[in-house]
Amino acid sequence: MDPGGYLFFNGSLVHRSQPSRSTERFRRSFIGHYAGRSNLRIGRCYRNLTMDGTPVVPPESEGADPCGSQFTAAEPH
């Protein structure tokens, strides 16, 4: 991809990227998850909003961490 490019894909797609080679910038990402109104619990690290922006605070799921926190980076990225 060209610098500044973006990519959208379904979260079920197995994916990865090469380490960022920049020494002056970091790679940014935006991760969005859909959780239906029937969802009973969710991790405390997620900011939950309805489609109109109204906050929703369901009970907290035990042991829920932010996405990717269970992995250790092999090198700075």
Short mmCIF file of the C-alpha atoms (twelve columns), coordinates in Angstrom:
data_MODEL
# 
_entry.id   MODEL 
# 
loop_
_atom_site.group_PDB 
_atom_site.id 
_atom_site.type_symbol 
_atom_site.label_atom_id 
_atom_site.label_alt_id 
_atom_site.label_comp_id 
_atom_site.label_asym_id 
_atom_site.label_seq_id 
_atom_site.Cartn_x 
_atom_site.Cartn_y 
_atom_site.Cartn_z 
_atom_site.pdbx_PDB_model_num 
ATOM 1  C CA . MET A 1  0.000   0.000   0.000  1 
ATOM 2  C CA . ASP A 2  1.077   3.558   -0.559 1 
ATOM 3  C CA . PRO A 3  1.819   5.751   2.477  1 
ATOM 4  C CA . GLY A 4  -1.425  7.275   3.705  1 
ATOM 5  C CA . GLY A 5  -3.501  4.514   2.138  1 
ATOM 6  C CA . TYR A 6  -6.215  2.643   3.964  1 
ATOM 7  C CA . LEU A 7  -7.798  -0.769  3.882  1 
ATOM 8  C CA . PHE A 8  -11.128 -2.108  5.141  1 
ATOM 9  C CA . PHE A 9  -11.806 -5.789  5.681  1 
ATOM 10 C CA . ASN A 10 -13.926 -8.173  7.669  1 
ATOM 11 C CA . GLY A 11 -12.426 -9.072  11.049 1 
ATOM 12 C CA . SER A 12 -12.718 -12.774 10.213 1 
ATOM 13 C CA . LEU A 13 -9.990  -12.383 7.595  1 
ATOM 14 C CA . VAL A 14 -6.628  -13.639 8.828  1 
ATOM 15 C CA . HIS A 15 -4.310  -10.686 8.266  1 
ATOM 16 C CA . ARG A 16 -1.017  -9.040  9.194  1 
ATOM 17 C CA . SER A 17 1.418   -6.459  7.916  1 
ATOM 18 C CA . GLN A 18 5.143   -6.029  7.874  1 
ATOM 19 C CA . PRO A 19 6.717   -3.925  10.649 1 
ATOM 20 C CA . SER A 20 6.738   -0.191  10.052 1 
ATOM 21 C CA . ARG A 21 10.204  0.929   8.957  1 
ATOM 22 C CA . SER A 22 9.646   4.569   9.884  1 
ATOM 23 C CA . THR A 23 11.764  5.893   12.742 1 
ATOM 24 C CA . GLU A 24 9.812   9.168   12.881 1 
ATOM 25 C CA . ARG A 25 6.178   8.037   12.900 1 
ATOM 26 C CA . PHE A 26 4.017   5.242   14.187 1 
ATOM 27 C CA . ARG A 27 1.355   3.256   12.383 1 
ATOM 28 C CA . ARG A 28 -2.193  4.192   13.257 1 
ATOM 29 C CA . SER A 29 -5.206  1.953   13.168 1 
ATOM 30 C CA . PHE A 30 -8.904  2.230   13.890 1 
ATOM 31 C CA . ILE A 31 -10.731 -0.865  15.006 1 
ATOM 32 C CA . GLY A 32 -14.506 -0.892  15.201 1 
ATOM 33 C CA . HIS A 33 -16.618 -3.700  16.597 1 
ATOM 34 C CA . TYR A 34 -20.357 -4.186  16.308 1 
ATOM 35 C CA . ALA A 35 -22.185 -5.417  19.392 1 
ATOM 36 C CA . GLY A 36 -25.953 -5.812  19.129 1 
ATOM 37 C CA . ARG A 37 -28.357 -4.501  21.771 1 
ATOM 38 C CA . SER A 38 -28.847 -8.076  22.934 1 
ATOM 39 C CA . ASN A 39 -25.191 -8.132  24.109 1 
ATOM 40 C CA . LEU A 40 -25.187 -8.781  27.872 1 
ATOM 41 C CA . ARG A 41 -21.577 -7.911  28.783 1 
ATOM 42 C CA . ILE A 42 -18.595 -6.185  27.184 1 
ATOM 43 C CA . GLY A 43 -14.988 -5.350  28.160 1 
ATOM 44 C CA . ARG A 44 -14.415 -2.132  30.115 1 
ATOM 45 C CA . CYS A 45 -11.840 -0.957  27.554 1 
ATOM 46 C CA . TYR A 46 -14.479 -0.483  24.852 1 
ATOM 47 C CA . ARG A 47 -16.388 2.763   24.458 1 
ATOM 48 C CA . ASN A 48 -19.903 1.687   23.592 1 
ATOM 49 C CA . LEU A 49 -22.230 3.980   21.651 1 
ATOM 50 C CA . THR A 50 -25.553 3.599   19.888 1 
ATOM 51 C CA . MET A 51 -25.789 4.664   16.245 1 
ATOM 52 C CA . ASP A 52 -26.865 8.161   17.371 1 
ATOM 53 C CA . GLY A 53 -23.859 8.482   19.710 1 
ATOM 54 C CA . THR A 54 -25.665 7.795   22.992 1 
ATOM 55 C CA . PRO A 55 -23.339 6.007   25.465 1 
ATOM 56 C CA . VAL A 56 -24.275 2.462   26.510 1 
ATOM 57 C CA . VAL A 57 -22.713 0.885   29.591 1 
ATOM 58 C CA . PRO A 58 -23.483 -2.856  29.822 1 
ATOM 59 C CA . PRO A 59 -22.050 -4.877  32.720 1 
ATOM 60 C CA . GLU A 60 -18.324 -5.614  32.369 1 
ATOM 61 C CA . SER A 61 -17.056 -8.933  31.034 1 
ATOM 62 C CA . GLU A 62 -14.547 -10.565 33.361 1 
ATOM 63 C CA . GLY A 63 -11.023 -10.864 31.957 1 
ATOM 64 C CA . ALA A 64 -11.679 -8.754  28.848 1 
ATOM 65 C CA . ASP A 65 -8.613  -6.857  27.578 1 
ATOM 66 C CA . PRO A 66 -8.140  -4.459  24.664 1 
ATOM 67 C CA . CYS A 67 -7.689  -6.100  21.253 1 
ATOM 68 C CA . GLY A 68 -4.180  -7.433  20.747 1 
ATOM 69 C CA . SER A 69 -3.029  -6.973  24.347 1 
ATOM 70 C CA . GLN A 70 -2.372  -10.695 24.666 1 
ATOM 71 C CA . PHE A 71 0.401   -10.474 22.068 1 
ATOM 72 C CA . THR A 72 3.932   -9.162  22.568 1 
ATOM 73 C CA . ALA A 73 5.354   -7.098  19.732 1 
ATOM 74 C CA . ALA A 74 8.376   -8.749  18.140 1 
ATOM 75 C CA . GLU A 75 9.930   -5.334  17.544 1 
ATOM 76 C CA . PRO A 76 8.903   -1.678  17.803 1 
ATOM 77 C CA . HIS A 77 6.019   -0.853  15.502 1 
# 
